[in-house]
Amino acid sequence: MIPPGPDEAPTEFVRALRSLRSVRLRPELEVDEVPGPGRIAPYSAALTAEVHATRRDPDADELASGRFVVLHDPQGQEAWNGTFRLVTLVRATLEAEVGGDPLLAEVAWSWFRDSFQGLGVTPHAAGGTVTRVLSQSFGALSERPDQVEIEMRVSWTAQDDDLAPHLRAWASLLCSVAGLPPLPVGVVPLPRRR
C-alpha cells in the first residue's frame, strides 16, 4: 500500500504533524523522523529518539532510546475512543540494584503518569506494559556485571490534533528513564546550535 501524499492527508493530520515540529526538546535528546507503520491506521508518522549524557555527542553513552508513533484514522477506531492514537516505546539500561527492585514496574508507570501530570496533559485511554530483563554473564564472560534493561510500551489517545504536549510528556518520560534530572518549572531548553 502506498502511503497518501501530503496533498491527500486530512487537515487535522497535517496540523498534528506541524504541532510536533514546533516542539523544542532538551539538548540531550537526538530525535529523527522515520517512516510510520503502514497497516495499523490510514495515516501514521514516527519519531525515534536517543538520550545521551551530553548534548548531541555521538560518542557519549546512550542512556535511553525510544519511538513515538502517531496513528490517525479520521473515522476513529472503537478501541482508541478517538481519531489519534499515540504508541510509544522507551528503553534503557539500569543499574543492577535499581533493576532488581520488585517495585520497578510500578515506579516506571509512575514516571509515565508524572511526565503527563507535570505538563497538565491527560493521556486518554492509556495502557501499557513495563518489561524488565536481567542479564547475568557466566563462564568466560563472568567478569561482566549484571545488566538490567527496562522497556516500556505505552499507548494512549489524544483528544485533539495538538500533539505537542504529548511529545513533550513522552520526551520527559524518556529523560526520566535515562536518569536525567527534570528541568525546573518555567525553564525552556535553548535551541540547538547548528
C-alpha positions as CSV (number, residue, x, y, z in Angstrom):
1,M,0.0,0.0,0.0
2,I,1.4,3.4,-1.0
3,P,1.0,6.0,1.8
4,P,-1.0,9.0,0.8
5,G,0.9,12.1,-0.3
6,P,0.8,15.3,1.8
7,D,-1.9,16.7,-0.5
8,E,-4.1,13.8,0.3
9,A,-3.6,13.9,4.1
10,P,-6.5,15.2,6.2
11,T,-6.1,18.7,7.5
12,E,-6.2,17.5,11.2
13,F,-3.3,15.1,10.5
14,V,-1.2,17.8,8.8
15,R,-1.9,20.1,11.9
16,A,-0.9,17.3,14.2
17,L,2.4,16.9,12.4
18,R,3.0,20.6,12.4
19,S,2.4,20.7,16.2
20,L,5.1,18.1,16.6
21,R,7.6,20.0,14.6
22,S,7.1,23.1,16.7
23,V,8.3,21.4,19.9
24,R,11.7,22.2,21.4
25,L,13.2,19.3,23.3
26,R,16.1,19.0,25.7
27,P,19.5,19.1,24.0
28,E,20.4,15.7,25.4
29,L,17.7,14.2,23.1
30,E,18.6,13.4,19.5
31,V,15.3,13.0,17.5
32,D,14.9,11.7,14.0
33,E,11.8,11.2,11.7
34,V,11.3,7.7,10.5
35,P,8.5,6.1,8.4
36,G,5.4,5.3,10.4
37,P,3.8,1.8,10.3
38,G,1.6,1.4,7.2
39,R,-1.1,-1.1,8.2
40,I,-2.4,0.0,11.6
41,A,-4.1,3.2,10.5
42,P,-4.7,5.1,7.3
43,Y,-2.2,7.8,8.4
44,S,0.9,7.5,10.5
45,A,4.2,9.2,11.4
46,A,7.0,8.2,13.7
47,L,10.0,9.6,15.5
48,T,12.9,7.9,17.2
49,A,15.0,9.4,19.9
50,E,18.2,8.7,21.8
51,V,19.1,10.3,25.1
52,H,22.9,11.0,25.5
53,A,24.7,12.0,28.7
54,T,26.0,15.2,26.9
55,R,24.5,17.4,24.2
56,R,24.4,15.6,20.8
57,D,27.7,13.9,21.3
58,P,27.6,10.8,19.1
59,D,30.4,9.3,21.2
60,A,28.6,9.9,24.5
61,D,26.9,6.9,26.2
62,E,23.3,6.4,25.1
63,L,21.3,6.5,28.3
64,A,17.9,5.6,26.8
65,S,16.1,5.3,23.4
66,G,12.6,5.3,22.2
67,R,10.0,5.6,19.5
68,F,7.0,7.9,19.3
69,V,4.3,6.8,16.7
70,V,1.3,8.9,15.7
71,L,-1.6,6.9,14.2
72,H,-4.6,8.7,12.7
73,D,-7.9,7.3,11.5
74,P,-10.3,10.1,10.5
75,Q,-13.2,7.6,11.1
76,G,-11.9,6.8,14.6
77,Q,-11.4,3.3,16.0
78,E,-13.6,1.9,18.8
79,A,-10.6,0.7,20.8
80,W,-8.9,4.1,20.6
81,N,-12.0,6.1,21.6
82,G,-10.8,8.8,19.3
83,T,-9.0,9.5,16.0
84,F,-5.4,9.9,17.2
85,R,-3.6,7.1,18.9
86,L,-0.1,7.6,20.2
87,V,2.1,4.5,20.6
88,T,5.4,4.7,22.3
89,L,8.4,2.7,23.3
90,V,11.1,3.6,25.9
91,R,14.2,1.5,26.6
92,A,17.1,2.0,29.0
93,T,19.7,0.1,30.8
94,L,19.5,0.5,34.6
95,E,21.9,-0.2,37.4
96,A,21.5,-3.8,38.7
97,E,20.4,-2.7,42.2
98,V,17.7,-0.4,40.7
99,G,16.6,-3.1,38.2
100,G,16.3,-5.7,40.9
101,D,13.7,-3.6,42.9
102,P,10.4,-5.6,43.0
103,L,8.5,-2.3,42.6
104,L,10.4,-1.2,39.5
105,A,7.3,-1.7,37.2
106,E,5.1,0.4,39.4
107,V,7.8,3.1,39.7
108,A,8.2,3.1,35.9
109,W,4.5,3.5,35.4
110,S,4.5,6.4,37.9
111,W,7.2,8.0,35.7
112,F,4.7,7.8,32.8
113,R,1.9,9.4,34.9
114,D,4.2,12.1,36.3
115,S,5.5,13.1,32.9
116,F,2.0,13.9,31.8
117,Q,0.8,15.5,35.1
118,G,3.8,17.8,35.1
119,L,2.6,19.2,31.8
120,G,-1.1,19.2,32.5
121,V,-1.8,16.6,29.8
122,T,-4.3,13.8,30.1
123,P,-3.4,10.6,28.3
124,H,-6.9,9.3,27.5
125,A,-7.4,5.5,27.5
126,A,-3.8,4.9,28.4
127,G,-2.4,1.4,28.7
128,G,0.9,-0.3,28.6
129,T,3.5,-2.7,29.8
130,V,6.7,-2.5,31.7
131,T,9.2,-5.2,31.0
132,R,12.4,-5.8,32.9
133,V,15.2,-8.1,31.6
134,L,18.1,-9.2,33.8
135,S,21.2,-10.4,32.0
136,Q,23.8,-12.4,34.0
137,S,27.0,-13.5,32.5
138,F,28.8,-16.8,33.1
139,G,31.9,-18.7,32.2
140,A,34.4,-16.6,30.1
141,L,32.0,-13.6,30.5
142,S,31.5,-13.9,34.3
143,E,33.5,-10.7,34.9
144,R,30.7,-8.7,33.3
145,P,28.4,-7.0,35.8
146,D,24.7,-7.9,35.9
147,Q,22.8,-5.7,33.5
148,V,19.1,-4.8,33.7
149,E,17.1,-3.4,30.8
150,I,13.7,-1.8,31.1
151,E,11.3,-1.5,28.3
152,M,8.0,0.5,28.4
153,R,5.4,0.2,25.7
154,V,2.6,2.6,26.2
155,S,-0.3,3.9,24.1
156,W,-3.0,6.5,24.6
157,T,-5.5,8.6,22.7
158,A,-5.0,12.3,22.1
159,Q,-8.3,14.2,22.3
160,D,-7.3,16.7,19.6
161,D,-4.7,17.4,16.9
162,D,-2.3,19.4,19.1
163,L,0.2,16.7,19.8
164,A,3.0,19.0,21.1
165,P,2.2,18.4,24.8
166,H,2.1,14.7,24.2
167,L,5.5,14.7,22.6
168,R,6.9,16.9,25.5
169,A,5.5,14.4,28.0
170,W,7.0,11.4,26.2
171,A,10.3,13.2,26.0
172,S,10.1,13.9,29.7
173,L,9.4,10.2,30.3
174,L,12.4,9.2,28.2
175,C,14.7,11.6,30.1
176,S,13.3,10.3,33.5
177,V,14.1,6.7,32.5
178,A,17.5,7.8,31.4
179,G,18.1,9.3,34.8
180,L,18.4,12.9,33.8
181,P,17.2,15.4,36.4
182,P,13.9,17.2,35.4
183,L,14.1,20.7,34.0
184,P,12.9,23.2,36.6
185,V,9.4,24.6,36.1
186,G,9.5,27.5,33.7
187,V,12.9,26.6,32.2
188,V,12.8,26.2,28.4
189,P,15.6,24.4,26.7
190,L,17.7,26.5,24.4
191,P,17.6,25.8,20.7
192,R,20.4,23.7,19.3
193,R,23.3,25.3,17.6
194,R,23.9,24.4,14.0
